[in-house]
């Protein structure tokens, strides 16, 4: 299906040399192909929630990684000292 959309876009670009309205149609087809991708624009709210949570977690991990690393080092030093 994606190949057909790509072929349609190429044909519309070619027709655009005859009438500029075809270029607009080609832009719409190309935008739709890249916007909705191969899934056909299926909206899955559960996946979106998962992706948002995953992104927030990754941001949190990047933000506080240095702080957690320092805390872990102090705990290891304390554990080694107490042994």
DOBABA-476178 format. One record per residue: residue number from 1; x, y, z of N, C-alpha, C, CB in turn; residue in one letter. Coordinates in Angstrom, 1 decimal. Glycine has a CB too. Example, Ala and Ser with C-alpha at 12.3 -4.5 7.8 and 13.67 -1.06 7.14 Angstrom:
REM DOBABA-476178
<r num="1" n_c1="13.2" n_c2="-5.7" n_c3="7.8" ca_c1="12.3" ca_c2="-4.5" ca_c3="7.8" c_c1="13.2" c_c2="-3.3" c_c3="7.8" cb_c1="11.3" cb_c2="-4.5" cb_c3="9.0" residuo="A"/>
<r num="2" n_c1="12.8" n_c2="-2.2" n_c3="7.1" ca_c1="13.7" ca_c2="-1.1" ca_c3="7.1" c_c1="12.9" c_c2="0.0" c_c3="7.9" cb_c1="14.1" cb_c2="-0.6" cb_c3="5.7" residuo="S"/>
//
This chain:
REM DOBABA-476178
<r num="1" n_c1="0.8" n_c2="-1.2" n_c3="0.0" ca_c1="0.0" ca_c2="0.0" ca_c3="0.0" c_c1="0.9" c_c2="1.3" c_c3="0.0" cb_c1="-0.9" cb_c2="0.0" cb_c3="1.2" residuo="X"/>
<r num="2" n_c1="1.9" n_c2="1.2" n_c3="0.8" ca_c1="2.8" ca_c2="2.4" ca_c3="0.9" c_c1="3.5" c_c2="2.6" c_c3="-0.5" cb_c1="3.9" cb_c2="2.2" cb_c3="1.9" residuo="X"/>
<r num="3" n_c1="3.8" n_c2="1.5" n_c3="-1.2" ca_c1="4.4" ca_c2="1.7" ca_c3="-2.5" c_c1="3.4" c_c2="2.3" c_c3="-3.5" cb_c1="4.9" cb_c2="0.3" cb_c3="-3.1" residuo="X"/>
<r num="4" n_c1="2.2" n_c2="2.0" n_c3="-3.4" ca_c1="1.1" ca_c2="2.6" ca_c3="-4.3" c_c1="1.0" c_c2="4.1" c_c3="-4.0" cb_c1="-0.2" cb_c2="1.9" cb_c3="-4.1" residuo="X"/>
<r num="5" n_c1="1.1" n_c2="4.4" n_c3="-2.7" ca_c1="1.0" ca_c2="5.9" ca_c3="-2.4" c_c1="2.2" c_c2="6.6" c_c3="-2.9" cb_c1="0.9" cb_c2="6.1" cb_c3="-0.8" residuo="X"/>
<r num="6" n_c1="3.4" n_c2="6.0" n_c3="-2.8" ca_c1="4.6" ca_c2="6.6" ca_c3="-3.4" c_c1="4.5" c_c2="6.8" c_c3="-4.9" cb_c1="5.8" cb_c2="5.8" cb_c3="-3.0" residuo="X"/>
<r num="7" n_c1="4.0" n_c2="5.7" n_c3="-5.6" ca_c1="3.8" ca_c2="5.8" ca_c3="-7.0" c_c1="2.7" c_c2="6.9" c_c3="-7.4" cb_c1="3.3" cb_c2="4.4" cb_c3="-7.6" residuo="X"/>
<r num="8" n_c1="1.7" n_c2="7.0" n_c3="-6.6" ca_c1="0.7" ca_c2="8.0" ca_c3="-6.8" c_c1="1.3" c_c2="9.4" c_c3="-6.6" cb_c1="-0.5" cb_c2="7.8" cb_c3="-5.9" residuo="X"/>
<r num="9" n_c1="2.1" n_c2="9.6" n_c3="-5.6" ca_c1="2.8" ca_c2="10.9" ca_c3="-5.4" c_c1="3.7" c_c2="11.3" c_c3="-6.6" cb_c1="3.6" cb_c2="10.8" cb_c3="-4.1" residuo="X"/>
<r num="10" n_c1="4.4" n_c2="10.3" n_c3="-7.1" ca_c1="5.3" ca_c2="10.6" ca_c3="-8.2" c_c1="4.5" c_c2="10.9" c_c3="-9.4" cb_c1="6.2" cb_c2="9.3" cb_c3="-8.6" residuo="X"/>
<r num="11" n_c1="3.4" n_c2="10.2" n_c3="-9.7" ca_c1="2.5" ca_c2="10.6" ca_c3="-10.8" c_c1="1.9" c_c2="12.0" c_c3="-10.6" cb_c1="1.4" cb_c2="9.5" cb_c3="-10.9" residuo="X"/>
<r num="12" n_c1="1.5" n_c2="12.3" n_c3="-9.4" ca_c1="0.9" ca_c2="13.6" ca_c3="-9.2" c_c1="2.0" c_c2="14.7" c_c3="-9.4" cb_c1="0.3" cb_c2="13.7" cb_c3="-7.8" residuo="X"/>
<r num="13" n_c1="3.2" n_c2="14.4" n_c3="-9.0" ca_c1="4.3" ca_c2="15.4" ca_c3="-9.2" c_c1="4.5" c_c2="15.6" c_c3="-10.7" cb_c1="5.6" cb_c2="15.0" cb_c3="-8.5" residuo="X"/>
<r num="14" n_c1="4.5" n_c2="14.5" n_c3="-11.4" ca_c1="4.6" ca_c2="14.7" ca_c3="-12.9" c_c1="3.5" c_c2="15.5" c_c3="-13.5" cb_c1="4.7" cb_c2="13.3" cb_c3="-13.5" residuo="X"/>
<r num="15" n_c1="2.3" n_c2="15.2" n_c3="-13.1" ca_c1="1.1" ca_c2="16.0" ca_c3="-13.6" c_c1="1.2" c_c2="17.4" c_c3="-13.1" cb_c1="-0.2" cb_c2="15.4" cb_c3="-13.1" residuo="X"/>
<r num="16" n_c1="1.9" n_c2="17.7" n_c3="-12.1" ca_c1="2.1" ca_c2="19.1" ca_c3="-11.6" c_c1="2.7" c_c2="20.0" c_c3="-12.5" cb_c1="2.8" cb_c2="19.1" cb_c3="-10.3" residuo="X"/>
<r num="17" n_c1="3.4" n_c2="19.5" n_c3="-13.5" ca_c1="4.0" ca_c2="20.4" ca_c3="-14.5" c_c1="2.9" c_c2="20.8" c_c3="-15.5" cb_c1="5.1" cb_c2="19.6" cb_c3="-15.3" residuo="X"/>
<r num="18" n_c1="1.8" n_c2="20.2" n_c3="-15.5" ca_c1="0.7" ca_c2="20.6" ca_c3="-16.4" c_c1="-0.2" c_c2="21.6" c_c3="-15.6" cb_c1="-0.1" cb_c2="19.4" cb_c3="-16.9" residuo="X"/>
<r num="19" n_c1="-0.5" n_c2="21.3" n_c3="-14.4" ca_c1="-1.4" ca_c2="22.1" ca_c3="-13.6" c_c1="-0.9" c_c2="22.1" c_c3="-12.1" cb_c1="-2.9" cb_c2="21.6" cb_c3="-13.7" residuo="X"/>
<r num="20" n_c1="-0.7" n_c2="23.2" n_c3="-11.5" ca_c1="-0.1" ca_c2="23.3" ca_c3="-10.2" c_c1="-1.0" c_c2="22.7" c_c3="-9.1" cb_c1="0.2" cb_c2="24.8" cb_c3="-9.9" residuo="X"/>
<r num="21" n_c1="-2.3" n_c2="22.5" n_c3="-9.4" ca_c1="-3.1" ca_c2="21.9" ca_c3="-8.4" c_c1="-2.7" c_c2="20.5" c_c3="-8.1" cb_c1="-4.6" cb_c2="21.9" cb_c3="-9.0" residuo="X"/>
<r num="22" n_c1="-2.1" n_c2="19.8" n_c3="-9.1" ca_c1="-1.7" ca_c2="18.4" ca_c3="-8.9" c_c1="-0.5" c_c2="18.4" c_c3="-7.9" cb_c1="-1.2" cb_c2="17.8" cb_c3="-10.2" residuo="X"/>
<r num="23" n_c1="0.3" n_c2="19.4" n_c3="-7.9" ca_c1="1.4" ca_c2="19.5" ca_c3="-6.9" c_c1="0.8" c_c2="19.6" c_c3="-5.5" cb_c1="2.3" cb_c2="20.7" cb_c3="-7.1" residuo="X"/>
<r num="24" n_c1="-0.3" n_c2="20.3" n_c3="-5.3" ca_c1="-0.9" ca_c2="20.4" ca_c3="-4.0" c_c1="-1.4" c_c2="19.0" c_c3="-3.6" cb_c1="-2.1" cb_c2="21.4" cb_c3="-4.0" residuo="X"/>
<r num="25" n_c1="-2.0" n_c2="18.3" n_c3="-4.6" ca_c1="-2.5" ca_c2="16.9" ca_c3="-4.3" c_c1="-1.4" c_c2="16.0" c_c3="-3.9" cb_c1="-3.3" cb_c2="16.4" cb_c3="-5.5" residuo="X"/>
<r num="26" n_c1="-0.2" n_c2="16.2" n_c3="-4.6" ca_c1="1.0" ca_c2="15.3" ca_c3="-4.3" c_c1="1.5" c_c2="15.6" c_c3="-2.9" cb_c1="2.1" cb_c2="15.6" cb_c3="-5.3" residuo="X"/>
<r num="27" n_c1="1.4" n_c2="16.9" n_c3="-2.5" ca_c1="1.9" ca_c2="17.2" ca_c3="-1.1" c_c1="1.0" c_c2="16.6" c_c3="-0.1" cb_c1="1.9" cb_c2="18.8" cb_c3="-1.0" residuo="X"/>
<r num="28" n_c1="-0.3" n_c2="16.6" n_c3="-0.4" ca_c1="-1.3" ca_c2="16.0" ca_c3="0.6" c_c1="-1.0" c_c2="14.6" c_c3="0.7" cb_c1="-2.7" cb_c2="16.3" cb_c3="0.1" residuo="X"/>
<r num="29" n_c1="-0.8" n_c2="13.9" n_c3="-0.4" ca_c1="-0.5" ca_c2="12.4" ca_c3="-0.4" c_c1="0.8" c_c2="12.1" c_c3="0.4" cb_c1="-0.5" cb_c2="11.9" cb_c3="-1.8" residuo="X"/>
<r num="30" n_c1="1.8" n_c2="12.9" n_c3="0.1" ca_c1="3.1" ca_c2="12.7" ca_c3="0.8" c_c1="3.0" c_c2="12.9" c_c3="2.3" cb_c1="4.2" cb_c2="13.6" cb_c3="0.1" residuo="X"/>
<r num="31" n_c1="2.3" n_c2="14.0" n_c3="2.6" ca_c1="2.0" ca_c2="14.3" ca_c3="4.0" c_c1="1.3" c_c2="13.2" c_c3="4.7" cb_c1="1.3" cb_c2="15.7" cb_c3="4.2" residuo="X"/>
<r num="32" n_c1="0.2" n_c2="12.7" n_c3="4.1" ca_c1="-0.5" ca_c2="11.6" ca_c3="4.7" c_c1="0.3" c_c2="10.4" c_c3="4.8" cb_c1="-1.7" cb_c2="11.3" cb_c3="3.8" residuo="X"/>
<r num="33" n_c1="1.1" n_c2="10.1" n_c3="3.8" ca_c1="1.9" ca_c2="8.9" ca_c3="3.9" c_c1="2.9" c_c2="8.9" c_c3="5.1" cb_c1="2.7" cb_c2="8.7" cb_c3="2.6" residuo="X"/>
<r num="34" n_c1="3.5" n_c2="10.1" n_c3="5.3" ca_c1="4.5" ca_c2="10.2" ca_c3="6.4" c_c1="3.8" c_c2="10.4" c_c3="7.7" cb_c1="5.5" cb_c2="11.3" cb_c3="6.1" residuo="X"/>
<r num="35" n_c1="2.7" n_c2="11.1" n_c3="7.7" ca_c1="2.0" ca_c2="11.4" ca_c3="9.0" c_c1="1.4" c_c2="10.1" c_c3="9.6" cb_c1="0.9" cb_c2="12.4" cb_c3="8.8" residuo="X"/>
<r num="36" n_c1="0.8" n_c2="9.3" n_c3="8.8" ca_c1="0.1" ca_c2="8.1" ca_c3="9.3" c_c1="1.0" c_c2="6.9" c_c3="9.1" cb_c1="-1.2" cb_c2="7.9" cb_c3="8.6" residuo="X"/>
<r num="37" n_c1="2.0" n_c2="6.9" n_c3="8.3" ca_c1="3.0" ca_c2="5.8" ca_c3="8.2" c_c1="2.3" c_c2="4.5" c_c3="7.6" cb_c1="3.6" cb_c2="5.5" cb_c3="9.5" residuo="X"/>
<r num="38" n_c1="2.9" n_c2="3.4" n_c3="8.0" ca_c1="2.4" ca_c2="2.1" ca_c3="7.5" c_c1="1.3" c_c2="1.6" c_c3="8.3" cb_c1="3.6" cb_c2="1.1" cb_c3="7.5" residuo="X"/>
<r num="39" n_c1="1.0" n_c2="2.2" n_c3="9.4" ca_c1="-0.1" ca_c2="1.6" ca_c3="10.3" c_c1="-1.5" c_c2="2.1" c_c3="9.8" cb_c1="0.1" cb_c2="2.0" cb_c3="11.7" residuo="X"/>
<r num="40" n_c1="-1.5" n_c2="3.0" n_c3="8.9" ca_c1="-2.8" ca_c2="3.5" ca_c3="8.5" c_c1="-3.4" c_c2="4.5" c_c3="9.5" cb_c1="-3.8" cb_c2="2.4" cb_c3="8.3" residuo="X"/>
<r num="41" n_c1="-2.7" n_c2="5.1" n_c3="10.4" ca_c1="-3.2" ca_c2="6.1" ca_c3="11.3" c_c1="-4.0" c_c2="5.5" c_c3="12.4" cb_c1="-3.9" cb_c2="7.1" cb_c3="10.6" residuo="X"/>
<r num="42" n_c1="-3.8" n_c2="4.3" n_c3="12.8" ca_c1="-4.5" ca_c2="3.7" ca_c3="13.9" c_c1="-4.1" c_c2="4.3" c_c3="15.2" cb_c1="-4.3" cb_c2="2.1" cb_c3="13.9" residuo="X"/>
<r num="43" n_c1="-5.1" n_c2="4.8" n_c3="15.9" ca_c1="-4.8" ca_c2="5.5" ca_c3="17.1" c_c1="-5.1" c_c2="4.6" c_c3="18.3" cb_c1="-5.7" cb_c2="6.8" cb_c3="17.3" residuo="X"/>
<r num="44" n_c1="-4.0" n_c2="4.3" n_c3="19.0" ca_c1="-4.1" ca_c2="3.4" ca_c3="20.2" c_c1="-3.8" c_c2="4.1" c_c3="21.4" cb_c1="-3.1" cb_c2="2.1" cb_c3="20.0" residuo="X"/>
<r num="45" n_c1="-4.8" n_c2="4.5" n_c3="22.2" ca_c1="-4.6" ca_c2="5.3" ca_c3="23.4" c_c1="-3.7" c_c2="4.6" c_c3="24.4" cb_c1="-5.9" cb_c2="5.7" cb_c3="24.0" residuo="X"/>
<r num="46" n_c1="-3.8" n_c2="3.2" n_c3="24.5" ca_c1="-3.0" ca_c2="2.5" ca_c3="25.5" c_c1="-1.5" c_c2="2.6" c_c3="25.1" cb_c1="-3.4" cb_c2="1.0" cb_c3="25.5" residuo="X"/>
<r num="47" n_c1="-1.2" n_c2="2.5" n_c3="23.8" ca_c1="0.2" ca_c2="2.6" ca_c3="23.4" c_c1="0.7" c_c2="4.0" c_c3="23.6" cb_c1="0.4" cb_c2="2.2" cb_c3="21.9" residuo="X"/>
<r num="48" n_c1="-0.2" n_c2="5.0" n_c3="23.3" ca_c1="0.2" ca_c2="6.4" ca_c3="23.5" c_c1="0.6" c_c2="6.7" c_c3="25.0" cb_c1="-0.8" cb_c2="7.4" cb_c3="23.1" residuo="X"/>
<r num="49" n_c1="-0.3" n_c2="6.1" n_c3="25.9" ca_c1="0.0" ca_c2="6.3" ca_c3="27.3" c_c1="1.3" c_c2="5.6" c_c3="27.7" cb_c1="-1.2" cb_c2="5.7" cb_c3="28.1" residuo="X"/>
<r num="50" n_c1="1.5" n_c2="4.4" n_c3="27.2" ca_c1="2.7" ca_c2="3.7" ca_c3="27.5" c_c1="3.9" c_c2="4.5" c_c3="27.0" cb_c1="2.7" cb_c2="2.3" cb_c3="26.8" residuo="X"/>
<r num="51" n_c1="3.8" n_c2="5.0" n_c3="25.8" ca_c1="5.0" ca_c2="5.8" ca_c3="25.2" c_c1="5.2" c_c2="7.1" c_c3="26.0" cb_c1="4.7" cb_c2="6.2" cb_c3="23.7" residuo="X"/>
<r num="52" n_c1="4.2" n_c2="7.8" n_c3="26.4" ca_c1="4.3" ca_c2="9.0" ca_c3="27.2" c_c1="5.0" c_c2="8.6" c_c3="28.6" cb_c1="3.0" cb_c2="9.6" cb_c3="27.5" residuo="X"/>
<r num="53" n_c1="4.6" n_c2="7.5" n_c3="29.2" ca_c1="5.1" ca_c2="7.1" ca_c3="30.5" c_c1="6.6" c_c2="6.7" c_c3="30.3" cb_c1="4.3" cb_c2="6.0" cb_c3="31.1" residuo="X"/>
<r num="54" n_c1="6.9" n_c2="6.0" n_c3="29.2" ca_c1="8.3" ca_c2="5.6" ca_c3="28.9" c_c1="9.2" c_c2="6.8" c_c3="28.7" cb_c1="8.3" cb_c2="4.7" cb_c3="27.7" residuo="X"/>
<r num="55" n_c1="8.7" n_c2="7.8" n_c3="28.0" ca_c1="9.4" ca_c2="9.0" ca_c3="27.7" c_c1="9.7" c_c2="9.8" c_c3="29.0" cb_c1="8.7" cb_c2="9.9" cb_c3="26.7" residuo="X"/>
<r num="56" n_c1="8.6" n_c2="9.9" n_c3="29.9" ca_c1="8.8" ca_c2="10.6" ca_c3="31.1" c_c1="9.8" c_c2="9.9" c_c3="32.0" cb_c1="7.5" cb_c2="10.7" cb_c3="31.9" residuo="X"/>
<r num="57" n_c1="9.8" n_c2="8.6" n_c3="32.0" ca_c1="10.7" ca_c2="7.8" ca_c3="32.8" c_c1="12.2" c_c2="8.0" c_c3="32.3" cb_c1="10.4" cb_c2="6.3" cb_c3="32.8" residuo="X"/>
<r num="58" n_c1="12.3" n_c2="8.0" n_c3="31.0" ca_c1="13.7" ca_c2="8.2" ca_c3="30.4" c_c1="14.2" c_c2="9.6" c_c3="30.7" cb_c1="13.6" cb_c2="8.0" cb_c3="28.9" residuo="X"/>
<r num="59" n_c1="13.3" n_c2="10.6" n_c3="30.7" ca_c1="13.7" ca_c2="11.9" ca_c3="31.1" c_c1="14.1" c_c2="12.0" c_c3="32.5" cb_c1="12.6" cb_c2="12.9" cb_c3="30.8" residuo="X"/>
<r num="60" n_c1="13.4" n_c2="11.4" n_c3="33.4" ca_c1="13.7" ca_c2="11.3" ca_c3="34.8" c_c1="15.0" c_c2="10.6" c_c3="35.0" cb_c1="12.6" cb_c2="10.6" cb_c3="35.6" residuo="X"/>
<r num="61" n_c1="15.2" n_c2="9.5" n_c3="34.3" ca_c1="16.5" ca_c2="8.7" ca_c3="34.5" c_c1="17.7" c_c2="9.6" c_c3="34.1" cb_c1="16.4" cb_c2="7.4" cb_c3="33.7" residuo="X"/>
<r num="62" n_c1="17.5" n_c2="10.3" n_c3="33.0" ca_c1="18.6" ca_c2="11.1" ca_c3="32.5" c_c1="18.9" c_c2="12.3" c_c3="33.5" cb_c1="18.4" cb_c2="11.7" cb_c3="31.1" residuo="X"/>
<r num="63" n_c1="17.8" n_c2="12.8" n_c3="34.0" ca_c1="17.9" ca_c2="14.0" ca_c3="34.9" c_c1="18.6" c_c2="13.7" c_c3="36.2" cb_c1="16.6" cb_c2="14.6" cb_c3="35.2" residuo="X"/>
<r num="64" n_c1="18.2" n_c2="12.5" n_c3="36.8" ca_c1="18.7" ca_c2="12.2" ca_c3="38.1" c_c1="19.8" c_c2="11.1" c_c3="38.2" cb_c1="17.6" cb_c2="11.8" cb_c3="39.0" residuo="X"/>
<r num="65" n_c1="20.3" n_c2="10.7" n_c3="37.0" ca_c1="21.3" ca_c2="9.6" ca_c3="37.0" c_c1="22.5" c_c2="10.0" c_c3="37.8" cb_c1="21.7" cb_c2="9.3" cb_c3="35.5" residuo="X"/>
<r num="66" n_c1="23.0" n_c2="11.2" n_c3="37.7" ca_c1="24.2" ca_c2="11.6" ca_c3="38.4" c_c1="24.0" c_c2="11.6" c_c3="39.9" cb_c1="24.6" cb_c2="13.0" cb_c3="37.9" residuo="X"/>
<r num="67" n_c1="22.8" n_c2="12.0" n_c3="40.3" ca_c1="22.5" ca_c2="12.0" ca_c3="41.7" c_c1="22.4" c_c2="10.6" c_c3="42.3" cb_c1="21.2" cb_c2="12.8" cb_c3="42.0" residuo="X"/>
<r num="68" n_c1="21.8" n_c2="9.7" n_c3="41.5" ca_c1="21.7" ca_c2="8.3" ca_c3="42.0" c_c1="23.0" c_c2="7.7" c_c3="42.0" cb_c1="20.7" cb_c2="7.5" cb_c3="41.1" residuo="X"/>
<r num="69" n_c1="23.9" n_c2="8.0" n_c3="41.0" ca_c1="25.2" ca_c2="7.4" ca_c3="41.0" c_c1="26.0" c_c2="7.8" c_c3="42.2" cb_c1="26.0" cb_c2="7.8" cb_c3="39.7" residuo="X"/>
<r num="70" n_c1="25.9" n_c2="9.1" n_c3="42.6" ca_c1="26.6" ca_c2="9.5" ca_c3="43.8" c_c1="26.1" c_c2="8.9" c_c3="45.1" cb_c1="26.5" cb_c2="11.0" cb_c3="43.9" residuo="X"/>
<r num="71" n_c1="24.8" n_c2="8.7" n_c3="45.2" ca_c1="24.2" ca_c2="8.1" ca_c3="46.3" c_c1="24.7" c_c2="6.6" c_c3="46.4" cb_c1="22.7" cb_c2="8.1" cb_c3="46.3" residuo="X"/>
<r num="72" n_c1="24.7" n_c2="5.9" n_c3="45.2" ca_c1="25.1" ca_c2="4.5" ca_c3="45.2" c_c1="26.6" c_c2="4.4" c_c3="45.7" cb_c1="25.0" cb_c2="3.9" cb_c3="43.8" residuo="X"/>
<r num="73" n_c1="27.4" n_c2="5.3" n_c3="45.2" ca_c1="28.8" ca_c2="5.3" ca_c3="45.6" c_c1="29.0" c_c2="5.5" c_c3="47.1" cb_c1="29.7" cb_c2="6.3" cb_c3="44.9" residuo="X"/>
<r num="74" n_c1="28.2" n_c2="6.4" n_c3="47.7" ca_c1="28.3" ca_c2="6.6" ca_c3="49.1" c_c1="27.9" c_c2="5.4" c_c3="49.9" cb_c1="27.5" cb_c2="7.9" cb_c3="49.5" residuo="X"/>
<r num="75" n_c1="26.8" n_c2="4.8" n_c3="49.4" ca_c1="26.3" ca_c2="3.6" ca_c3="50.1" c_c1="27.3" c_c2="2.4" c_c3="50.0" cb_c1="25.0" cb_c2="3.1" cb_c3="49.5" residuo="X"/>
<r num="76" n_c1="28.0" n_c2="2.3" n_c3="48.9" ca_c1="29.0" ca_c2="1.2" ca_c3="48.7" c_c1="30.1" c_c2="1.5" c_c3="49.7" cb_c1="29.4" cb_c2="1.1" cb_c3="47.3" residuo="X"/>
<r num="77" n_c1="30.6" n_c2="2.8" n_c3="49.7" ca_c1="31.7" ca_c2="3.1" ca_c3="50.6" c_c1="31.3" c_c2="2.9" c_c3="52.1" cb_c1="32.1" cb_c2="4.6" cb_c3="50.4" residuo="X"/>
<r num="78" n_c1="30.1" n_c2="3.2" n_c3="52.4" ca_c1="29.7" ca_c2="3.0" ca_c3="53.8" c_c1="29.6" c_c2="1.5" c_c3="54.1" cb_c1="28.3" cb_c2="3.7" cb_c3="54.0" residuo="X"/>
<r num="79" n_c1="29.1" n_c2="0.7" n_c3="53.2" ca_c1="29.0" ca_c2="-0.7" ca_c3="53.4" c_c1="30.4" c_c2="-1.3" c_c3="53.5" cb_c1="28.2" cb_c2="-1.4" cb_c3="52.2" residuo="X"/>
<r num="80" n_c1="31.4" n_c2="-0.9" n_c3="52.6" ca_c1="32.7" ca_c2="-1.4" ca_c3="52.7" c_c1="33.4" c_c2="-1.0" c_c3="54.0" cb_c1="33.5" cb_c2="-0.9" cb_c3="51.5" residuo="X"/>
<r num="81" n_c1="33.1" n_c2="0.2" n_c3="54.5" ca_c1="33.7" ca_c2="0.7" ca_c3="55.8" c_c1="33.2" c_c2="-0.1" c_c3="56.9" cb_c1="33.4" cb_c2="2.2" cb_c3="55.9" residuo="X"/>
<r num="82" n_c1="31.9" n_c2="-0.4" n_c3="56.9" ca_c1="31.2" ca_c2="-1.1" ca_c3="58.0" c_c1="31.6" c_c2="-2.6" c_c3="58.1" cb_c1="29.7" cb_c2="-0.9" cb_c3="58.0" residuo="X"/>
<r num="83" n_c1="32.1" n_c2="-3.2" n_c3="57.0" ca_c1="32.4" ca_c2="-4.6" ca_c3="57.0" c_c1="33.5" c_c2="-5.0" c_c3="57.9" cb_c1="32.6" cb_c2="-5.1" cb_c3="55.7" residuo="X"/>
//
